[in-house]
Amino acid sequence: MRIVIFGQAAFGRDVFNALIEAGEEVVGVSTPRPGSRPDPLFEAATEAGIPLIETRDLRKDEPFQQYLSWKPELLVFAFVTDIVRKRVLEAATHGAIQYHPSMLPKHRGRAAMNWPIISGSPTTGMSIFWVDEGIDTGPILSQTEVEIGPEDTVGSIYFDKLYPMGVQGLVDGARQVREGTAPKIEQDHSQASYEPPCGPEHAKIDFYKPGPVVYNLIRGCDPQPGASAQAGDREVRLFNASYSPGSPEEAPGTVVATNDGSVEIAVIGGTITVQRAQVEGEKKSPAAEFLEVGTVLDRPD
């Protein structure tokens, strides 16, 4: 079965390598326009001698004809950010499969890993689905649910769980398509949710919300975009946090202790210990370098 990979970055490279190692026939690769740094998928395909086409160039007739010459049977989407036109999808006899880091139809869109943690969900997961013209709306090929641990962040959930599961899920999905056993299970669109990309405007901490809510926001924005608080005249982003129930006497948002570079912040119903912090223009550092006992953190304007 002739496979064309659409994707980029380390995830695209790892899917490419995994498909090659599994013995699949990868006949072409499509990546976005090169940036200032070489793209890992672009480099892997070049080293392997696999032909490449920039994804946006497929809107032009000559590159599209080159793509058709590959005689694609299955497209594998591994971190696609460009719009892939309908005629590109239709040229592949078996269509396209894609990885998404949520249990579709929940959390469609680009911030699928942030919002389950922010909302306090105990689980999330990954889906391999068939690409259609909607945003994460195609039929499901396979799904795997994972637990969100009490100290998990977006970073830990992705790199420790969802990333390797996604690579293997696409390899398994391609095999099922080749063998003719890949299911197409329609999503229950009535259960769908779609949140916006999680940006700085969503990451502002209100310390007068319950402690677990504050804690979920911090870890649901770690490492990006970083939950933010106002400390005097500068904005501080907080990372690597943990939560302890209790009854602090100090007002919510007050730094009550420091210990080996970390800071302990009073919240409603307990305290949050923050290991690292960052201010604009500087690297992440031990939180105590920016915050001291008695500092009161507020919600940024």
matplotlib code that plots the C-alpha trace (Angstrom):
import matplotlib.pyplot as plt

x = [0.0, 1.5, 1.5, 2.1, 2.8, 1.6, 3.2, 6.1, 8.3, 9.5, 6.1, 6.0, 9.6, 8.8, 5.7, 7.8, 10.5, 8.0, 6.1, 9.4, 10.5, 7.1, 7.8, 5.2, 5.7, 6.2, 6.3, 6.2, 6.1, 4.5, 5.6, 4.9, 7.2, 10.6, 11.2, 14.5, 15.4, 15.4, 12.2, 12.8, 10.4, 11.8, 15.3, 14.3, 12.6, 15.5, 18.0, 15.9, 15.6, 11.8, 10.4, 8.9, 6.4, 5.4, 1.8, 0.7, 2.3, -0.2, -2.7, -0.6, -1.1, 2.5, 3.2, -0.3, 0.5, 3.8, 1.8, -0.6, 2.4, 3.1, -0.2, -1.1, -3.4, -3.4, -2.5, -1.2, -1.5, 1.1, 0.8, -0.7, -1.3, -1.9, -5.2, -5.2, -7.5, -10.3, -8.7, -5.6, -7.7, -9.7, -6.7, -5.8, -7.8, -8.2, -8.4, -6.5, -6.1, -5.1, -4.0, -5.8, -4.9, -8.4, -11.3, -13.2, -15.8, -14.7, -12.1, -12.0, -9.5, -5.9, -6.0, -7.2, -4.7, -5.1, -8.8, -9.3, -6.7, -8.0, -11.6, -10.4, -11.2, -9.8, -9.2, -8.3, -7.0, -6.1, -8.1, -7.1, -9.8, -10.6, -10.1, -13.1, -13.7, -14.6, -12.4, -11.8, -15.2, -14.4, -15.2, -13.1, -10.7, -9.4, -9.3, -7.4, -8.2, -5.6, -5.8, -4.8, -2.8, -3.1, 0.2, 0.1, 0.6, 0.1, 3.8, 3.7, 0.4, 1.7, 5.3, 4.8, 1.5, -0.2, 2.8, 4.0, 0.5, -0.2, 2.9, 1.9, -1.8, -1.0, 1.3, -1.4, -4.1, -2.1, -1.7, -5.4, -6.2, -3.7, -5.3, -8.9, -9.9, -9.9, -13.3, -15.2, -17.2, -19.3, -18.7, -21.7, -21.7, -24.3, -21.5, -18.9, -17.0, -14.7, -12.6, -10.5, -6.7, -5.5, -3.7, -2.5, -6.0, -7.2, -4.2, -4.8, -5.1, -7.9, -6.7, -10.2, -11.4, -11.2, -7.6, -8.1, -9.4, -6.3, -4.1, -5.8, -5.3, -1.6, -0.9, -3.3, -1.2, 2.2, 4.4, 2.3, 1.0, 2.0, -0.6, 0.1, -0.2, 0.6, 3.4, 3.6, 4.5, 5.4, 3.6, 4.9, 4.1, 4.0, 5.2, 5.8, 3.2, 1.7, -1.4, -1.8, -5.2, -5.3, -6.5, -4.0, -4.5, -3.1, -5.2, -5.4, -2.5, 0.0, 3.4, 3.6, 6.9, 10.0, 12.0, 15.0, 13.9, 10.2, 7.4, 4.3, 1.2, -2.0, -5.2, -8.8, -8.7, -4.9, -1.6, 0.1, 3.8, 5.4, 8.9, 9.6, 8.5, 9.2, 9.0, 8.9, 12.3, 13.9, 14.2, 12.3, 14.1, 13.4, 10.3, 11.9, 14.1, 11.0, 8.8, 9.4, 7.4, 4.6, 4.3, 0.6, -0.3, -3.2, -5.0, -3.3, -5.3]
y = [0.0, 3.3, 5.8, 9.6, 11.3, 14.8, 16.4, 18.1, 18.3, 15.5, 13.8, 13.6, 12.3, 9.6, 8.5, 8.4, 6.3, 4.0, 3.3, 2.5, 0.2, -1.5, -2.3, 0.1, 1.6, 5.4, 6.9, 10.6, 13.2, 16.7, 19.3, 23.0, 25.7, 25.4, 27.8, 29.1, 25.6, 22.4, 20.4, 16.9, 15.2, 17.0, 15.9, 12.3, 12.0, 13.7, 11.4, 8.4, 9.6, 10.0, 12.8, 15.9, 18.5, 21.6, 21.2, 24.6, 24.0, 21.3, 24.1, 24.6, 22.3, 21.1, 20.0, 18.4, 16.4, 15.3, 14.2, 12.2, 10.5, 9.0, 7.1, 7.5, 4.9, 6.2, 9.6, 9.6, 12.9, 13.4, 17.0, 18.9, 22.6, 23.6, 23.1, 20.1, 20.5, 18.2, 17.1, 16.0, 13.8, 12.3, 11.3, 8.7, 5.6, 4.7, 8.3, 9.7, 8.9, 11.4, 11.4, 13.6, 13.9, 13.6, 11.1, 12.5, 14.0, 15.7, 18.5, 19.0, 21.6, 22.7, 22.8, 19.3, 18.6, 21.8, 21.8, 18.3, 19.2, 22.7, 21.4, 18.8, 15.7, 12.5, 11.1, 12.0, 9.9, 9.8, 9.1, 7.9, 9.0, 9.3, 12.8, 14.5, 18.2, 19.1, 19.9, 16.6, 15.3, 12.2, 8.6, 6.9, 4.2, 3.6, 5.2, 4.7, 6.4, 7.4, 8.6, 12.2, 11.8, 14.4, 16.0, 15.5, 18.6, 19.0, 18.2, 15.0, 13.8, 14.4, 13.3, 10.3, 9.0, 10.6, 11.1, 7.5, 6.2, 8.5, 7.2, 3.6, 4.3, 5.6, 2.6, 0.2, 2.2, 2.0, -1.7, -2.1, -0.1, -2.3, -5.4, -4.2, -4.4, -0.6, 0.4, 3.6, 4.5, 7.6, 10.2, 11.2, 14.8, 15.7, 15.0, 17.2, 20.0, 22.5, 24.9, 27.7, 27.5, 28.0, 31.3, 33.8, 35.3, 31.9, 31.4, 34.3, 33.0, 34.2, 33.2, 33.7, 30.6, 27.3, 25.9, 22.8, 25.1, 27.3, 24.2, 22.7, 25.9, 26.0, 22.4, 22.7, 25.6, 23.9, 24.2, 26.4, 29.1, 29.2, 30.3, 33.9, 36.0, 39.7, 40.3, 44.0, 45.6, 42.5, 39.4, 36.0, 32.6, 29.6, 26.0, 22.6, 22.9, 20.7, 21.1, 20.4, 20.7, 22.8, 26.0, 28.7, 31.9, 34.2, 35.7, 33.7, 34.5, 35.2, 33.6, 32.0, 30.1, 29.4, 26.2, 25.2, 27.6, 26.7, 29.0, 28.0, 30.1, 30.2, 29.4, 28.7, 25.3, 24.7, 25.8, 25.4, 24.8, 26.2, 25.0, 27.3, 30.7, 33.0, 36.7, 38.3, 38.2, 35.7, 31.9, 29.7, 29.8, 28.7, 30.5, 31.9, 34.0, 36.1, 35.7, 36.1, 35.5, 38.2, 38.8, 38.9, 37.6, 39.0, 38.2, 40.0, 42.8]
z = [0.0, -1.1, 1.8, 1.7, 5.0, 5.7, 8.7, 10.4, 13.5, 15.7, 15.7, 11.9, 11.9, 14.4, 12.5, 9.3, 10.9, 12.6, 9.4, 7.6, 10.4, 10.2, 6.6, 5.1, 1.7, 2.1, -1.4, -0.6, 2.2, 2.3, 4.9, 5.4, 4.0, 5.7, 8.5, 9.9, 11.3, 9.3, 9.9, 11.4, 9.1, 6.1, 7.1, 7.7, 4.3, 2.5, 4.2, 3.1, -0.4, -0.3, -2.5, -0.9, -1.8, 0.3, 1.4, 0.2, -3.2, -3.8, -4.6, -7.8, -10.8, -11.4, -7.8, -7.7, -10.8, -9.2, -6.2, -8.4, -9.9, -6.5, -6.9, -3.2, -1.6, 2.0, 3.5, 7.0, 8.8, 11.5, 12.9, 9.9, 10.3, 6.6, 4.9, 2.7, -0.3, -1.1, -4.4, -2.5, -0.2, -2.9, -4.9, -2.3, -2.9, 0.8, 2.0, 5.0, 8.7, 11.4, 15.1, 17.6, 21.3, 22.8, 22.9, 20.0, 19.7, 22.9, 22.6, 18.9, 17.8, 18.5, 22.4, 23.0, 25.7, 27.7, 28.4, 29.9, 32.6, 33.1, 33.5, 36.1, 34.0, 35.4, 31.9, 28.3, 25.4, 21.8, 18.6, 15.2, 12.8, 9.1, 7.7, 6.1, 5.3, 8.9, 11.8, 13.6, 12.6, 10.6, 11.6, 14.3, 13.5, 17.0, 20.4, 23.7, 27.0, 29.5, 33.1, 34.0, 37.2, 40.0, 39.1, 35.3, 33.1, 29.4, 28.9, 30.9, 29.4, 25.9, 26.0, 28.4, 27.1, 24.1, 21.9, 21.8, 21.7, 18.6, 16.8, 17.4, 16.7, 13.2, 12.4, 13.6, 11.7, 8.4, 8.9, 9.4, 6.3, 4.3, 5.7, 5.0, 8.7, 9.6, 11.0, 10.4, 13.5, 13.1, 15.9, 18.0, 17.0, 19.7, 22.3, 20.5, 22.2, 20.5, 22.6, 21.3, 21.3, 24.9, 24.9, 27.4, 27.7, 29.1, 31.4, 33.9, 37.5, 39.7, 43.2, 44.6, 42.8, 44.7, 45.1, 42.9, 40.1, 40.3, 40.4, 37.4, 35.4, 36.3, 35.2, 32.2, 30.9, 31.6, 29.5, 27.2, 27.4, 31.1, 33.8, 34.7, 37.8, 38.6, 41.2, 41.7, 38.4, 36.5, 35.2, 36.3, 34.7, 37.0, 36.3, 38.0, 40.6, 43.3, 45.5, 49.2, 51.0, 54.1, 55.8, 55.3, 57.4, 54.7, 51.9, 48.6, 46.3, 49.2, 49.1, 52.5, 52.3, 50.2, 50.2, 48.0, 45.2, 45.3, 46.7, 48.6, 47.7, 49.7, 47.9, 49.0, 50.6, 50.7, 49.2, 45.9, 45.7, 42.5, 41.5, 38.6, 37.3, 34.4, 33.7, 30.2, 28.5, 30.9, 31.1, 33.5, 36.9, 40.5, 41.5, 44.6, 42.3, 41.4, 44.4, 48.1, 51.3, 51.6, 47.9, 46.9, 43.5, 41.6, 38.4, 35.4, 33.7]

ax = plt.figure().add_subplot(projection="3d")
ax.plot(x, y, z, "-o")
ax.set_aspect("equal")
plt.show()
